[in-house]
Amino acid sequence: MYSEELKTAVRAAQAAGKVIRSYEEENKNLDVSFKGKNDIVTDADLAAEKVIIGMIQDVYPGDRFLAEESFDSLSLSDDRTWIIDPIDGTTNFAHGFPIFCVSIALWEDNKPKVGVILDVSRNELFSARKGKGAFVNDKPINVSGLQQTQNSLILTSFPSPKIGFLNEYMDLFCNLMEETQGPRRPGSAAYDLICIASGRCDGYYVYGLSPWDLAAGGLIIQEAGGMVSDWLGGDNWLFGKRFVAGNATMHAFLMDKLKSYIPREHLS
């Protein structure tokens, strides 16, 4: 099941990648708007999203969409819903920092069925469909097998300074600087997730992301043999703003760290 949907998502991601590269190659002056103080959108985001939605609608006109730049309601039903981030890492893209991705997922019955992430700069296409494994450019991938947490490479992101537990979050970051080979913050959640799925990095924890940041990558990690959850170990990771991932050892390690540093009232 969902093999045709996967093919459609791959074609849409590749088409969006061409749109994004055209803005780079032609040295177009980006039209940048601010959705929030540190949250920008460019005309490349809008153009890529239009291409993705158009291509999927042509094949599946009855499906729903939850896309970052055009969503009406931040919710999900049991219906088939395509969850789209046309450029995950827009700030990186706008600055010419080459870590940004196209992310496309299909969810049905509130569960992920298809996930595609295109690392635009490296032209690496990561894909998965439920129960069929995970791949990069059609080659199978697996999460890291690392068991020695002190040798791990951890990914994260920095939350808004307005959150009520910023000091505790940063204390955790500092602890991981000492107990692992160091945390990294590339600036694109989709990129973080494919690094976990492919075993390039070992564990990931984050606060404050949106559904389109996680919808595709969460499935790709699961299909690569990894674990994903919210900070209490449950399934409320798409909308719950709290996400942790890795192989079984790294997932458990980060869960213990979160419980040690983050006050319980902020774990859910």
N, C-alpha and C positions, 0 to 999 in steps of 0.2 A: 504493500500500500504506500501511497504518497510518492511513488517514483516520478510521476509526471509533474507533481507539484515541486519536487526537488529540482527537476530540470528547468522548470519555469523560474524558480528562484535564482538558480545559477545564471540563466540568461539575463535576468533583470539586474543582478549584481554586476555582471560583466558590462552591461550597457551603461549602468550608473558609473562604473569605473572609467569608462571612456569619456563620459561627460566631465567627470572630475579632472581627469588628466588633461582634457582640452583647456581647462582654465589655467593649468600649470604651464602647458607647452606653449600656449599662445600669449602667455604673460598678461592675461586679462586683469584689469583692475577690479578687484573684488568689491562688490557692494556689501558692506558689513552693517548689520543692524544688531541692536542689543535687546535681547529678551529679558535680561536681568543684568545686574551690575557686572558680573563676570561670565555671562552666558550670551554668546553671540550666534548669529545665523548669517550665512552668506548666500549670495545668489546661486552659488554652486550647489549648496544644500538643497535649495528649492528646485533647481533644475534636475538634480539627480533624483529627488523624491518623486517628481512628476513623471520621470521616465519609468521608475520602478512601479509605481501604482498603475500607470497606463498599460504596461506590459502584462501585469498580473490581471488587471480588469478585463483585458482582451480575452484571456483564457478562462477566467473564473469571475464572470460579471456579478454573481450573487454573493461573493464573499465580502466580509467586513475588513476594515483597515484601522490600525492604530499606529499612526505614523507621527514622528516627532514634530514635524513642522506643520501638520495640518489636522491634528486630532481634535475631535469634538468633545469626547468624554474619556477621562482616564479610568477606563474600566474594561472588563473582559466578560464575555458571556460564553455559553456553551457553543455558540456558532463558530464556524471557521473564521479565524481572524488572522490577518497578516500584520505582523508587528515589525515596523521598519525604522531604521535609523540611516538616513542617506549618507551622512558623514559623521561617524562617531570619532570624535577628536577634532571638532571644527576649529578650536583655538589653535591646535597644532597645525592644521591645514592652512589657516589664515596667516600663520607666521612662517610657513615654509618648513616646518619641522615634520619630517617624513614618517610620522606614526599616526595614521588615521585609517578607518575602515568603513566599508559598507556592510550593514547588518540587516538580514532579512530572515524572519521566522514565520512559520505557520503554526498556530495553536488551534486546537479543537477540543471541546469538552474540558476546557481549562488545563490542557496539557500540551507540551510541545511535541510537534510531529515532524517538523522540518526546520533545519537551521543552516544558514549559509552566511559566511563572513568572508569578505574579500579584503585582504591587506593590499591596498591600492599601490603603494610604493614598491612593494616586492612582488606584486602580481601573484600572490599566493592565495588560493581559494580553498577555504575550509568548509566542509559540508558534513551533514549528518541527517539521517532520518531515523525515527524511532525504531529501535531494535535491529538496526543494520550497520552499526559501527560508525566511526568518524574517519574523515579523510582530509588530506591536503593535496590538492592537485591530483586527486584520484589514488593517492598512496595512503594506506592505513596509518593511523596515528594512535598513540596511547599516552596516557598521563605518565608522569615521572614515577619510577619505582623507588625513589629515595626513601630510606627509612631513618637516616641519621639527621635529625632536625637541625643540628648545628651546621650541617653542610648545605642547608636549603637556601634557595633564592626565593624571596617572598615579594609579591606584588600587592599594591594597595592604591588608594587614592586619598586625597585630603578633603575632608568634609567642609561644609560652610562653617566659618568661625562663629556663627550664631547658634550652633547646636549646643545643647545643655551639658554636654560631656566632652568638650573639646580637649580639656586638659588631660582627662583620662585616656582619650584616644591617642594623644601625642605621647603620653607616658608609655602606652603599649608600643608605639612606633619606636621609641627609644630603647625599650627592652628588646625588641626584635633586632635592633642594630647590634646588640651584644650577643644574642643567643642564636643568630643565624648568620649566613654570609651577607646579609643585608637586605632591607626592603628596597623596592624600586617603585617609581611612580611615572609610567610612560605618558599618561594623559589621555588614554583611550581605553575604555572598559572592554570593548570588543577585542582590542589587541591583547589586553591582559588575559582574557578568557582563552584565546587561541594559543597563547603561550603556555597556559596551564594544560590545555587539551593535548598539546604536542610534546609535553614534557620538557620544554625549554626552561620553565620555571616550575616551582613545586607547590606553592600555596598562594591563596588570594583571599583577602578580606577587604570589605569596603562598606561604607555607609552612604546613603543618600542618592543612589542611582535610580533611574527611571526604567520602566519595563522594556523600552526599546534598546537599552544598554545591555540587557541580560538575556532577552528572550531566545536569541539564536545561540549564543555562546554557552548558556547553561546546558542546553541539549547536547551540544558538541562535546562538552566536558563529560557528561554522563555517558555518551556513546563511546568515548575514549577510555572508559573505565574509571572515571573519577567520581567524586561525591560533591554535590552542591546542596546547600541548605540555607535557611535563615540562621540567625545567631543563637537560636534555641534548638537547632537541629531539625526544625520542621520544614514544611514545603512552602511556606509563605515568603518565597524569595523573589518572586516577580514584582510584586507591589509593596512588599514590606520594607524596602529601603535598606535591608540588612542582608548581606550576602557573604558566604564563605565557601571556598572550594579547594580541592586538592585531591591527592590520593588518600586512602583511608587514614594513613599515619599522619599526614600533614593536616588533613581536615580535623582530626581529633586534637592535634597540637594547637591549632589556631582556635578551635572552640574552647579549649581550656584557657588559653590566653585571654580571649574575649571575656570569659566569665570571671577571670581574675582581675581584670582591669576596668571593665565597664560596669557601672552600677546596674543592678538587676532591673530597675525600672526602665532602663534604656536598652535592654537587650531585646525588647519586642515592641 
